[in-house]
Amino acid sequence: MSVVASSKEDRCLDFCIDSKTPSAPLDFLSLPLPFIELPSTVGGLKDCAEFHICSLLKKTTLSADDEDALDDGFVLCDLNIIRKKLQVWRQLFPRVRPLFALKCNPDPMVAAVLGQSGVCGFDCASLPEVELALKSVSNNPRLLVYANPQRAEKDLEMALSLGVRALTFDGPEELHKVHRAYQQRLAAQSNSRPPQMILRILVPDESSTVPLGEKFGASPARIASLANLALTLGLRIIGVSFHCGSGNHDPRAYRIAIELAAEAIQTIDLVQKDHKAACWLLDIGGGYPGLDGMGGDAGRFCGSKVKLDESLVQEDETETTEKVSNIVSPLLNKLFPHEQIHFVSEPGRYFVEGAFALCSRIYQAQSEYASESRHTVVRRHYFIAQGVQGMFKDCLLCNEVFTPVPLFVDSCCTDVIRIPSVIHGPSGELYDIIARDHPLPFLEAGDWLLFDRMGAYTLSIAARSDRPPIRYVIGGTAISR
C-alpha cells in the first residue's frame, strides 16, 4: 500500500497559528456549568474561600451538592486565570499552538474556556478525553491529537469514526494496530483518508518529577525502521513529538530534546522523500511549570481589577515557563527559520495549577500531649476528607509538599500560638499524611483549611466518587506590563 500524498488542507490541519490573531472573547452564556463573578470585596484566594463558605452557611435550603461542600469541602476554580495563562503563553511561545493536556485536569469548564479561545487545541490520552475535546471545539477534530501511543484497538476505531486525524505512536505494534483500525474504518466509509502519524521519540527526562521515558518514546536507532514500516502500511508520518517529563526542573532539557527532534525529522524525511512526503509538525511536549514568571497569576480569585504586583513575578531561582521559553523560542527560530514546520505543545500544569484551590473542612481533631503532662499539647492531628489516595496522591508519587492555610484566622496576627500539626487523609493509614508538623493555630473539628495551587493531577487522579464539588468563579484581571 502506498502512502497517501497530502493536500495543503491536510498539511495544515488546524495547527498553524498566527501570533497576531486575538483570542475569541469568552462567551459566558455558552459555558456548560454555573459560575459567579466575584464581588469587588473579595481581595484574593483566602477571601474567596471564606466568601463561599459564608455564602453556603447563609443558605436556607441546601442542595445535595451544597451539603457535600459543607461536610467535606469543595474546590475553587478561577476561570479567568485559564484565559490569562493563554495570553501569556502566546507571548512566550508565539509560534507554538498549545494543545491542553486533558489528562492533567479533564474539567469541562476548563476545556470550554480554552476551546472557545480559537487558539488552543487539545492533547488527548483517552477516548473520553477525545469526546470532551470535541465538545469544546464545536466538534472540530482538526484541533486535537490522540496522543497516547498505547491505545485499545476499539478506542482507535471509535476515534477514527469521530474524525480524529492525528495519532502518535512509538513502536511497530501501534502502527499495526492503527493500520487495522483504519482498514475497519475504510470498510465502513470508502473515502476515508488514513490517519496522520506523529512519532514520539525518546529524550532525556531525568530532570523531571515524573519521567516518562520508561514508558514512551522511540530511540534514535529505531526511527528509520519505524518510518519504513509506516510507509509499508500506507501511513504517513507528519511529524515528531517528545515529552521532557512532567514537572521538568531543567529548561535546558528542552534544548537537547528539540535538537534530537530535528535530527529525527531529517531521518524520517529521508525515508519518505521518494513519496514526496515531508514532516511538517513538531510537538514539543509538556512538563512546563505552573508558574509562568510573567504575572499571569496576579489577581487570582480577586473580585476587582488589580495592578500587577511585582512580588508575584517569580524570583530568579524559581522554575518558570518563561525560563523554558527563553531557550525554546529562539532555538525553534534558529533550527526552523521558515514555516515548513508548524509547532504544537502539550501544556497541562501550566494552565491549571494556579487556577484551582481546595477548601477542606476538618472532621476530626486530636491532641498529642507531652509524656510528662496531660495538659501540655505538643502536636495536633487534623483529619480531612481528601488524602493521598485522592487529590493529594502526589505526596506519595512525587514527594510533593502541600501547605495548609487556616481560614477565618488572621494569618498576620502575631499573638496566635502555632502548634506543630499533622494533616491526615481519611483512610486512617499511617502513610495517609498530607502535611507533617506544620505550625497552625489551635483548630477544632468544623474549622477549615485551604490548600492552594491544586489544579494539576489532583481531580484527575481522585476517584470519581471521591471528587469534591467545584465552585467556578470569574476573578479580576491584571494590567499587563
C-alpha positions as CSV (number, residue, x, y, z in Angstrom):
1,M,0.0,0.0,0.0
2,S,1.4,3.4,-1.0
3,V,1.4,6.4,1.4
4,V,-1.3,9.0,0.5
5,A,0.2,12.3,-0.6
6,S,-1.1,15.1,1.5
7,S,-3.1,18.1,0.3
8,K,-2.4,21.6,1.6
9,E,-5.6,21.3,3.7
10,D,-4.3,18.1,5.3
11,R,-0.9,19.5,5.8
12,C,-2.1,22.4,7.9
13,L,-4.9,20.6,9.8
14,D,-5.7,23.5,12.2
15,F,-2.3,23.5,14.0
16,C,-0.9,26.6,12.2
17,I,-1.1,29.6,14.5
18,D,-0.8,33.3,13.8
19,S,0.5,35.0,16.9
20,K,-1.3,38.2,15.9
21,T,-4.7,36.6,15.8
22,P,-6.5,37.6,19.0
23,S,-8.3,35.0,21.2
24,A,-12.0,35.0,20.8
25,P,-13.9,36.7,23.7
26,L,-15.2,34.4,26.3
27,D,-18.9,33.6,25.8
28,F,-20.2,33.2,29.3
29,L,-23.6,32.1,28.3
30,S,-22.3,29.0,26.5
31,L,-20.3,27.7,29.4
32,P,-21.6,24.3,30.4
33,L,-21.8,24.8,34.2
34,P,-22.8,27.7,36.6
35,F,-20.2,30.2,37.8
36,I,-20.2,33.5,39.7
37,E,-18.4,36.8,39.1
38,L,-16.6,37.7,42.3
39,P,-17.7,40.9,44.1
40,S,-15.2,43.7,44.5
41,T,-15.0,43.0,48.2
42,V,-13.1,39.7,47.6
43,G,-9.4,40.5,47.7
44,G,-7.8,37.2,47.0
45,L,-7.9,33.4,47.4
46,K,-8.4,33.4,51.2
47,D,-11.2,36.0,50.9
48,C,-12.7,34.0,48.1
49,A,-12.7,30.8,50.1
50,E,-14.3,32.4,53.2
51,F,-16.8,34.2,51.0
52,H,-18.0,30.9,49.6
53,I,-18.2,29.2,52.9
54,C,-20.2,32.1,54.4
55,S,-22.5,32.0,51.4
56,L,-23.1,28.3,52.0
57,L,-23.8,28.8,55.6
58,K,-26.3,31.6,54.9
59,K,-28.4,29.4,52.6
60,T,-31.8,28.4,54.0
61,T,-32.1,25.5,51.6
62,L,-29.1,23.3,50.6
63,S,-28.8,21.1,47.6
64,A,-27.0,17.8,47.9
65,D,-24.0,19.4,46.3
66,D,-24.1,22.2,48.9
67,E,-24.3,19.6,51.7
68,D,-21.3,17.8,50.3
69,A,-19.4,21.0,50.1
70,L,-20.1,21.9,53.7
71,D,-19.5,18.5,55.1
72,D,-16.2,17.6,53.4
73,G,-15.1,20.7,51.4
74,F,-15.0,21.9,47.9
75,V,-12.7,23.1,45.1
76,L,-12.5,26.7,43.9
77,C,-11.6,27.4,40.2
78,D,-10.9,30.8,38.8
79,L,-11.7,30.5,35.1
80,N,-10.1,33.9,34.3
81,I,-6.7,32.5,35.3
82,I,-7.0,30.0,32.4
83,R,-7.6,32.8,30.0
84,K,-4.7,34.9,31.3
85,K,-2.3,32.0,31.1
86,L,-3.3,31.5,27.5
87,Q,-2.5,35.2,26.8
88,V,0.9,34.8,28.5
89,W,1.6,31.6,26.6
90,R,1.2,33.4,23.3
91,Q,3.8,36.0,24.4
92,L,6.2,33.3,25.5
93,F,5.7,30.9,22.5
94,P,4.4,33.0,19.6
95,R,4.9,30.1,17.0
96,V,3.5,27.3,19.2
97,R,-0.1,26.4,19.4
98,P,-1.0,25.0,22.8
99,L,-2.8,21.7,23.0
100,F,-4.1,21.5,26.6
101,A,-3.2,18.1,28.1
102,L,-6.6,17.0,29.3
103,K,-5.2,14.2,31.4
104,C,-3.9,16.8,33.7
105,N,-7.4,18.1,34.6
106,P,-10.3,16.9,32.4
107,D,-12.6,19.6,33.7
108,P,-15.5,20.6,31.3
109,M,-15.3,24.3,32.2
110,V,-11.6,24.5,31.7
111,A,-12.0,22.7,28.3
112,A,-14.8,25.0,27.4
113,V,-12.8,28.2,28.2
114,L,-9.8,27.0,26.3
115,G,-11.9,25.6,23.4
116,Q,-13.7,28.9,23.0
117,S,-10.4,30.8,22.5
118,G,-9.9,29.6,19.0
119,V,-6.2,29.4,19.5
120,C,-6.0,26.4,21.9
121,G,-6.5,22.7,20.9
122,F,-6.3,19.5,23.0
123,D,-3.9,16.7,23.7
124,C,-6.0,13.6,24.5
125,A,-4.8,10.4,26.1
126,S,-8.1,8.5,26.2
127,L,-11.4,8.2,24.3
128,P,-13.4,10.2,27.0
129,E,-10.8,13.0,26.6
130,V,-11.3,12.9,22.8
131,E,-15.1,13.2,23.3
132,L,-14.7,16.1,25.8
133,A,-12.3,17.9,23.5
134,L,-14.7,17.6,20.5
135,K,-17.5,19.1,22.6
136,S,-15.2,22.0,23.5
137,V,-14.2,22.9,19.9
138,S,-17.5,22.6,18.2
139,N,-16.8,19.0,17.1
140,N,-13.7,20.1,15.1
141,P,-11.4,17.0,15.3
142,R,-8.7,19.0,13.5
143,L,-7.9,20.8,16.8
144,L,-6.8,17.7,18.7
145,V,-4.3,14.9,18.8
146,Y,-5.0,11.5,20.2
147,A,-1.5,11.4,21.8
148,N,-1.4,8.2,23.8
149,P,0.9,5.9,21.9
150,Q,-0.6,2.8,23.5
151,R,-4.3,2.6,22.9
152,A,-7.0,-0.1,22.8
153,E,-7.9,-1.0,19.3
154,K,-11.6,-0.4,19.8
155,D,-10.8,3.1,21.1
156,L,-8.8,3.7,18.0
157,E,-11.7,2.6,15.8
158,M,-14.0,4.9,17.7
159,A,-11.6,7.9,17.5
160,L,-11.3,7.5,13.7
161,S,-15.1,7.3,13.4
162,L,-15.2,10.6,15.3
163,G,-12.9,12.2,12.7
164,V,-9.7,12.2,14.6
165,R,-6.9,12.8,12.1
166,A,-3.6,12.9,14.1
167,L,-2.3,9.9,16.2
168,T,1.0,9.4,18.0
169,F,2.9,6.1,18.0
170,D,6.3,4.9,19.3
171,G,6.6,1.3,18.1
172,P,5.6,-1.2,15.4
173,E,2.7,-2.7,17.5
174,E,0.9,0.6,17.5
175,L,1.4,1.1,13.8
176,H,-0.1,-2.3,13.0
177,K,-3.0,-1.5,15.4
178,V,-3.7,1.8,13.7
179,H,-3.5,0.1,10.3
180,R,-6.1,-2.4,11.3
181,A,-8.4,0.2,12.8
182,Y,-8.1,2.3,9.6
183,Q,-9.0,-0.8,7.5
184,Q,-12.1,-1.2,9.6
185,R,-12.9,2.5,9.0
186,L,-12.2,2.2,5.3
187,A,-14.7,-0.7,5.0
188,A,-17.4,1.4,6.6
189,Q,-16.5,4.6,4.7
190,S,-14.6,4.0,1.4
191,N,-13.5,7.6,1.0
192,S,-11.9,7.8,4.5
193,R,-8.3,9.1,4.5
194,P,-5.7,7.4,6.6
195,P,-4.8,9.0,9.9
196,Q,-1.6,11.0,10.1
197,M,1.0,9.7,12.4
198,I,3.3,11.5,14.8
199,L,6.4,9.6,16.0
200,R,7.1,10.1,19.7
201,I,10.8,9.9,20.3
202,L,12.8,9.2,23.5
203,V,14.5,12.2,25.0
204,P,16.4,12.7,28.3
205,D,13.9,13.4,31.2
206,E,16.0,12.8,34.3
207,S,15.3,16.4,35.5
208,S,11.5,15.8,35.7
209,T,9.4,14.9,38.7
210,V,7.7,12.2,36.7
211,P,10.0,10.8,34.0
212,L,8.0,9.2,31.1
213,G,10.9,7.7,29.0
214,E,10.5,4.4,30.8
215,K,7.0,4.0,29.2
216,F,7.0,6.1,25.9
217,G,9.4,7.0,23.1
218,A,11.3,5.5,20.3
219,S,15.1,5.6,20.5
220,P,17.1,7.2,17.6
221,A,18.2,3.8,16.4
222,R,14.6,2.7,15.7
223,I,13.4,5.9,13.8
224,A,14.3,4.8,10.3
225,S,12.8,1.3,10.6
226,L,9.6,2.7,12.1
227,A,9.3,5.2,9.2
228,N,9.8,2.4,6.7
229,L,7.1,0.3,8.4
230,A,4.7,3.2,8.3
231,L,5.3,3.6,4.6
232,T,4.7,-0.1,4.0
233,L,1.4,0.1,5.9
234,G,0.3,3.3,3.9
235,L,0.6,5.5,6.9
236,R,2.3,8.8,6.6
237,I,4.4,10.3,9.4
238,I,3.7,14.0,9.5
239,G,6.0,14.9,12.4
240,V,7.7,14.2,15.7
241,S,6.8,14.6,19.3
242,F,8.6,14.3,22.6
243,H,8.0,14.9,26.3
244,C,10.7,16.1,28.8
245,G,8.7,14.6,31.7
246,S,6.0,16.0,34.0
247,G,7.3,18.8,36.2
248,N,10.5,19.3,34.4
249,H,13.1,21.1,36.6
250,D,15.7,21.9,33.9
251,P,14.8,24.2,31.0
252,R,18.0,23.0,29.2
253,A,16.3,19.6,28.7
254,Y,14.1,21.2,26.0
255,R,17.2,22.3,24.0
256,I,18.5,18.7,23.9
257,A,15.1,17.3,23.0
258,I,14.4,19.8,20.2
259,E,17.8,19.1,18.7
260,L,17.1,15.4,18.8
261,A,13.7,16.0,17.3
262,A,15.3,18.0,14.4
263,E,17.5,15.0,13.7
264,A,14.6,12.6,13.8
265,I,12.7,14.8,11.3
266,Q,15.6,14.6,8.9
267,T,15.8,10.8,9.2
268,I,12.0,10.5,8.5
269,D,12.2,12.9,5.6
270,L,15.0,10.8,4.0
271,V,12.8,7.7,4.2
272,Q,9.7,9.4,2.9
273,K,11.4,11.6,0.2
274,D,10.6,9.2,-2.7
275,H,6.9,9.6,-1.8
276,K,7.2,13.4,-1.8
277,A,6.1,13.4,1.9
278,A,7.9,15.6,4.4
279,C,7.3,16.2,8.0
280,W,5.5,19.4,8.8
281,L,4.8,19.1,12.6
282,L,6.9,19.3,15.7
283,D,5.2,18.7,19.1
284,I,7.5,20.0,21.9
285,G,5.6,18.2,24.6
286,G,4.7,19.4,28.1
287,G,6.2,19.5,31.6
288,Y,6.1,23.3,31.9
289,P,5.9,24.8,35.4
290,G,2.6,26.1,36.7
291,L,4.3,29.5,37.4
292,D,4.8,31.5,34.2
293,G,7.1,34.2,35.6
294,M,5.2,36.9,33.7
295,G,2.5,37.7,36.2
296,G,-0.2,35.6,34.7
297,D,-1.3,34.5,38.2
298,A,-1.7,38.1,39.5
299,G,-5.2,38.8,40.8
300,R,-6.1,35.2,41.3
301,F,-9.6,34.8,43.0
302,C,-9.8,38.5,43.3
303,G,-13.1,40.4,42.7
304,S,-11.5,43.6,41.3
305,K,-9.0,44.6,38.6
306,V,-5.6,44.8,40.2
307,K,-2.2,46.2,39.0
308,L,0.5,43.6,38.6
309,D,2.2,43.1,41.9
310,E,5.9,42.7,41.1
311,S,6.2,40.3,44.0
312,L,4.1,37.9,42.1
313,V,6.7,37.8,39.2
314,Q,8.9,35.0,40.3
315,E,12.5,35.4,41.5
316,D,15.4,34.1,39.5
317,E,15.8,30.8,41.3
318,T,12.1,29.8,40.7
319,E,11.3,27.4,38.0
320,T,9.0,29.2,35.5
321,T,7.7,28.7,32.0
322,E,9.3,31.9,31.0
323,K,12.7,30.3,31.5
324,V,11.8,27.5,29.2
325,S,10.6,29.9,26.6
326,N,13.9,31.8,26.7
327,I,15.5,28.6,25.5
328,V,12.8,27.1,23.3
329,S,11.6,30.1,21.2
330,P,15.0,31.3,19.9
331,L,16.0,27.7,19.2
332,L,12.9,27.0,17.2
333,N,13.6,30.1,15.1
334,K,17.2,29.1,14.6
335,L,16.6,25.4,13.6
336,F,13.3,26.0,11.7
337,P,13.6,29.6,10.4
338,H,10.9,29.1,7.8
339,E,7.3,28.0,8.1
340,Q,7.6,24.5,6.7
341,I,7.3,23.2,10.3
342,H,4.3,24.0,12.5
343,F,4.7,23.7,16.2
344,V,2.4,22.5,18.9
345,S,2.9,21.7,22.6
346,E,1.1,19.9,25.4
347,P,0.9,22.2,28.5
348,G,-1.2,20.9,31.3
349,R,0.1,22.0,34.7
350,Y,0.9,25.4,33.2
351,F,-2.8,26.3,32.6
352,V,-4.5,24.8,35.7
353,E,-2.1,24.5,38.7
354,G,-2.8,28.0,39.9
355,A,-6.5,28.2,38.9
356,F,-7.7,25.6,41.5
357,A,-7.6,25.5,45.3
358,L,-9.1,23.1,47.8
359,C,-11.2,24.1,50.8
360,S,-11.3,21.2,53.3
361,R,-13.4,21.0,56.5
362,I,-11.7,19.3,59.5
363,Y,-14.0,16.5,60.5
364,Q,-11.9,15.2,63.4
365,A,-9.2,16.9,65.6
366,Q,-7.0,15.2,68.3
367,S,-4.3,16.4,70.6
368,E,-1.0,14.7,71.3
369,Y,0.3,15.5,74.8
370,A,3.7,15.7,76.4
371,S,4.6,12.4,78.1
372,E,5.1,14.2,81.4
373,S,1.9,16.2,81.3
374,R,-1.6,15.6,80.0
375,H,-2.1,19.4,79.9
376,T,0.7,20.3,77.5
377,V,-0.3,19.8,73.9
378,V,2.8,19.1,71.8
379,R,1.1,18.3,68.5
380,R,-2.4,18.5,66.9
381,H,-3.8,16.0,64.4
382,Y,-6.4,17.0,61.9
383,F,-8.4,14.7,59.6
384,I,-9.9,15.9,56.3
385,A,-11.9,14.1,53.5
386,Q,-9.1,14.1,50.9
387,G,-5.9,12.1,51.3
388,V,-3.0,10.6,49.5
389,Q,-5.3,8.1,47.7
390,G,-7.3,11.1,46.3
391,M,-6.3,14.7,45.4
392,F,-3.1,14.5,47.4
393,K,-1.7,11.5,45.7
394,D,1.4,13.5,44.6
395,C,2.5,13.3,48.3
396,L,3.4,9.7,47.5
397,L,4.2,9.8,43.8
398,C,6.4,12.9,43.8
399,N,7.1,13.8,47.4
400,E,5.0,16.9,46.8
401,V,4.5,19.3,49.8
402,F,1.1,20.8,50.3
403,T,0.8,23.7,52.7
404,P,-2.4,24.1,54.8
405,V,-3.7,27.6,55.4
406,P,-6.3,28.1,58.2
407,L,-9.4,30.0,57.2
408,F,-11.2,32.6,59.3
409,V,-7.9,33.2,61.1
410,D,-5.8,36.4,60.7
411,S,-2.6,35.0,59.4
412,C,-0.8,38.2,60.3
413,C,-1.8,38.1,64.0
414,T,1.4,37.5,66.0
415,D,-0.3,36.6,69.2
416,V,-1.8,33.4,67.9
417,I,0.1,30.4,69.2
418,R,1.1,28.0,66.5
419,I,1.2,24.3,67.3
420,P,3.0,21.6,65.2
421,S,0.2,20.0,63.3
422,V,-0.3,16.9,61.2
423,I,-2.9,16.8,58.4
424,H,-4.3,13.3,57.8
425,G,-6.4,11.9,55.0
426,P,-9.5,9.9,55.7
427,S,-8.1,6.3,55.5
428,G,-6.5,6.1,58.9
429,E,-3.4,4.5,57.3
430,L,0.0,5.7,58.6
431,Y,1.0,6.8,55.2
432,D,-2.1,8.9,54.6
433,I,-0.5,12.1,55.7
434,I,-0.6,15.4,53.7
435,A,1.5,17.7,56.0
436,R,3.7,16.9,58.9
437,D,4.4,19.2,61.9
438,H,3.2,22.3,60.1
439,P,2.6,25.2,62.5
440,L,-1.1,26.0,62.8
441,P,-3.3,27.7,65.4
442,F,-5.3,25.5,67.7
443,L,-8.2,24.3,65.5
444,E,-11.3,22.2,66.1
445,A,-13.5,19.9,64.1
446,G,-15.6,22.0,61.8
447,D,-12.8,24.5,61.1
448,W,-11.5,24.9,57.6
449,L,-8.2,24.5,55.8
450,L,-7.2,25.9,52.4
451,F,-4.7,24.3,50.0
452,D,-3.5,26.4,47.1
453,R,-2.4,25.5,43.6
454,M,-4.4,22.3,43.4
455,G,-5.2,22.2,39.7
456,A,-2.7,19.7,38.2
457,Y,-3.1,15.9,38.6
458,T,-5.4,16.2,41.6
459,L,-9.0,16.0,40.5
460,S,-8.0,13.8,37.6
461,I,-6.3,11.3,39.9
462,A,-9.0,11.2,42.6
463,A,-11.7,8.5,42.2
464,R,-14.8,10.0,40.6
465,S,-16.9,9.1,43.6
466,D,-14.5,11.0,45.9
467,R,-14.2,14.2,43.9
468,P,-15.4,17.2,45.9
469,P,-17.8,19.7,44.4
470,I,-16.3,22.5,42.3
471,R,-17.2,26.2,42.6
472,Y,-16.3,28.2,39.5
473,V,-15.6,31.9,39.7
474,I,-14.5,34.7,37.3
475,G,-11.8,36.7,39.1
476,G,-10.2,40.0,38.4
477,T,-7.7,40.7,35.7
478,A,-4.2,42.1,36.0
479,I,-3.0,45.0,33.9
480,S,-0.3,43.7,31.6
481,R,3.2,45.0,31.8
